[in-house]
Amino acid sequence: MSFQKILRDQVVQTVDLLEIFLCLMVPVILAKGTIDYLLQGQLFWLSYVILLLKSVGGFVGLFALIDLFEAVRRYRSR
């Protein structure tokens, strides 16, 4: 199996995890918006967008490193 095939398999798994992560982040942001609206009477859209972008960016960055190291480990162990 080539290194590109191994890395592609790892990335496909990460994309599946990202979909699950986004499905879990939507209720968190909605709950945060509801609490902000009830307690402060306004919504902070920029805050919610920054929260989503930072969390998705961190997720993608972390799993990119994990995928790369795992693909190298699998390629060398075969």
N, C-alpha and C positions, 0 to 999 in steps of 0.2 A: 504494500500500500504506500502511495507517495505521501510526502509531507503535506502537499496541498489538499489531498483528500482527507487526511486526518484533521487538518486545521478547519476545513470546510464542515466536517461533522461536528467539531466543537462549536463553531459559530452558529450552526443550525440549532444546537441545544441551547445556546445562549439567547438566541432570538425567541425561542419558545419561553424561556424564563423571563425575558423582558416583557412579553405579552402578559404573563401572569402578574409580574410586578406592576405594570401599568393598570391592570384591572384592580389591583389592591390599592394603588395610590389614588385612584379617582374617589373612592369613598372617604379616604383620609382628607383630601382637599375639600370635598363637600362638607364634611363634618367641621373642619376648620372654618370654612366660610359661614356655616350656620352659627357656630359659636361666636364668631366675630360680629355677625349681624345682630344676634340677640343681645350680646353684651355691650357692643359699642355702637350699634345702629348703622354700621356701614360695612362695605366689603372692600378688601384690600387686594385688588386684582393683580397688581404688580408683585405683591408678596406671594401670591399663590403661583404665579408663573415662575418666579425665581425658585420657589420650593420645588416645583415639578422639574425644572431644568437642572437644578443642582442634584436632585436625587437620581434622575435618569442619567445625567452625565457621570456621576460617581459610579452608578451601576455598570454602565458601559465601559468606563475606564478600568474598573476592577476586573470585570470579566474578560476584557481584552487581554490583560496580563495573565489571568488564570488560563485562558484558552491557549495563549502562546506557549506558556510553560508546559501545559499538559500535552500539547501537540508535540513539542520537542521531546518530552519524556517518553511518549508513546513511540515516536519515530526512532529514538535511540534504543529502546528496549526490544524492538522486534528483530 
